[in-house]
């Protein structure tokens, strides 16, 4: 049996479905509660809209903040070599980020072992020259808990000018060029020891 509807009714039904889907999407993001400490679940998935003690910023806010020369902290994970990658080919991954960013791969992972976490705090103290009021923009990729976790760690340690940029690298590259960056040498060298 085939049911036909007038064009206006069909349009109204489609509009209602689109509005309902948008409401469900917005409602589910709003329902994500902030955990008390770093998120230890899957790294990718919906994140809260807030980060207590930090300011959540969009691209326009980051663009304005650049005049203050903030510490741009990229905590995106490094690409892992696929298990089935041919052994006779070189593995040459690159990482693109906001120009001038300090890349500390996986610094937003949770849990971090105690030594790694202490290295994170020590490195932040070095990069900010001990100034806990220095603006820090922490980011990763959209729907990644890594930047939320890194921001939470900084707030917990008393940093007072933490900005969380949830749109991250993807949000930046929608409007601006990215630059190839290498992992922070201190972060990588000490991790290898």
N, C-alpha and C positions, 0 to 999 in steps of 0.2 A: 504494500500500500504506500502510495506517495502522498505526502502532505505538502501543499504549497501555501506560501504566505505572501502577502503583499510586500513589495519592496520596502516600504516604510517600516513595517513590522520587523522584517528581517534585519534592517539597519539598527533598529532599537534593540533587538535581541543581541546582536553582535556588540553594540556599544555597552550594553549591560554586562556582558561577559568580560569585555576588556576592563571595565571599571572594577568588576569583582576581582579579577586577577590582580589588578594593581593594588587594590585594598588588601588582599591576602598577602601580596609581596611586601608591602609597606608594613603591615601588621606583624608579619613574622620577624622582620628585622628589628622592629621596636621591641619585640618580646625577648630578644637576646639580652640576658642579664650579664652584667660584669661579674666575672669570678673574683674572689677575694685576692687571689695571687695570679701568677702566670697561668694561662690556659694550657693544660696538659693533654687535651684531646687532639683530634686531627688538626694539622696546621692549616688546612684549607677548608673554608666553610664560612657561613655568615658570622660576622663579628658584631659586637655591640656598636651602637652609634656614639657611645661616649667612652671616655677614659678619665675616670675621676682623678683630679689633680693636674690634668693636661688639657690643652685646648685642641679640639678637633678642627682641622683646617682643610679647605678645598684648594684647588689650583690657584684661584685669584689671591687667596691669603698667602700662599707660598710665594707667589710672584712679588707681592708687596714686602714680605718678610726678607727677601733676598737682599734688600738694601741694608739690613742689619747684620749681614754676613753670618747667618746662623750656621751651626754645625749640621750638615746634611748627613744623616745616618741611615744608610741602606743596609738592611739586615736580610735581604732576599737570600734564599739558599743558593748554593752553587749548583750548577747542573752536574748531574752524576753521569758517568760513562755508562751507557746501556750495556747490560750483560752480554748481549749478542753483537756488540760492536766488533767489526772485523779487526783482527790482531795485526794485519798488515797495513793498517791505516793510522795516521796520527790522530790523536784526540786533541782537538784545539778549540775548546769551548771559549766563548767570550761572554762578558756580562756588560750590558749597557745600562746606564743609570743617569740620574740628573748630573749634569756637569759639576764637578767639584765635590761630589759626594764621597764620603768615606764608606767603603763597603766592608762590612764585617759579616761574611756569610754565616748564616744560621745563628747569629747572636740572639735571635728571638725564639730559639727552640726552647722547649720546656719538657722535662726538666733539663737544666744544664748541670753538669757535675760541679762540685764546689770550686775546684780550681779554675774551671772555665768561667764560671760566674764571677769569681774574684778578678780574673783577667779582664772581663768586660768592664767592671767598675773601675779598675785601675786605668784601663785604656780611656775610659770616658773622662776620668780626672785629668789625664795627660792632654787629651784633645781640647778640653775646656779650660786648661791651665788652672784647675781647681775652682773655677767660677761656676757655682751651681745656679747662677742666674742667667748664664749664657743661653740664648735661644738654641734649641735643638729640634730639628725636624726629623722625625723618625718615620721611615716608610719601608715598604716592601712591594707587594702586588695587591690588587684588590682581593678582598675575601681571604686574606692571609692573617693569621693570628700572630705571626712572627713580629710584626711591627707593633702590634698592640702589647705583646709581652715585653718587648724591649722598652717601650714607653712606660709600662707599668713598673718595670725594674728601676728606671730612672726616677720616676715620681717617688717610689718607695725609698730611694736613697737620698731624697731631699732636693732633687733638681726641680726648680720652680718655673722654668720657661720651656717646658716640653710641649711640642706641637706634634700631634699625630696626624699624618696625611694618609688616610685610608686608600685613596685612589692610587697612590704610589707611582711607580715607574710608568704604568700604563696611563694613568691620568696625566702625568707630565708629558709623555710623548704624543698625546693627542694634540697638543698645541706647540710643543717645543722639541728641538732635536735632543737626542741623548748622546752620551759620550761613553766610549769603552773605558771601563775602570778595572783596575786590578784589586784583589783583596788587600785590605790593610796589612802591611807587612808584619807589624807587631802581633796582630791577631792571628795571622797564619803561622808565623815562625814559632811563637810560643805554643800554639796548638799542636804543632808537629813534634814538639819535644816530649 
